[in-house]
């Protein structure tokens, strides 16, 4: 069995009411169960964000290492986009 420890968590009245309603309707056995599920969801989302950041860092580094940098002229891109739009009309 996991090591269970108690902490104090402050929630709004609306949050507490929603939690108590979920317990009263049988969706959850206790409010603690709701909090544990919320923490598990947070842990999962945090791990996913960390994985995504790692992928982005890797892509960034690969892009930097690939060389081939060229100046990007925003005005030229806008002129070409405008020309395509006018040509399509």
QUIMOBEL-V38733 format. One record per residue. SS is DSSP state (2 for helix, 1 for strand, 0 for the rest). Layout:
{{SS} {SS}}
This chain:
{{0} {0} {0} {0} {0} {0} {0} {0} {0} {0} {0} {0} {2} {2} {2} {2} {2} {2} {2} {2} {2} {2} {2} {2} {0} {0} {0} {0} {0} {0} {2} {2} {2} {2} {2} {2} {2} {2} {2} {2} {2} {2} {2} {2} {2} {2} {2} {2} {2} {2} {2} {2} {2} {2} {2} {2} {2} {2} {2} {2} {2} {2} {2} {2} {2} {0} {0} {0} {0} {0} {0} {0} {0} {2} {2} {2} {2} {2} {2} {2} {2} {2} {2} {2} {2} {2} {2} {2} {0}}
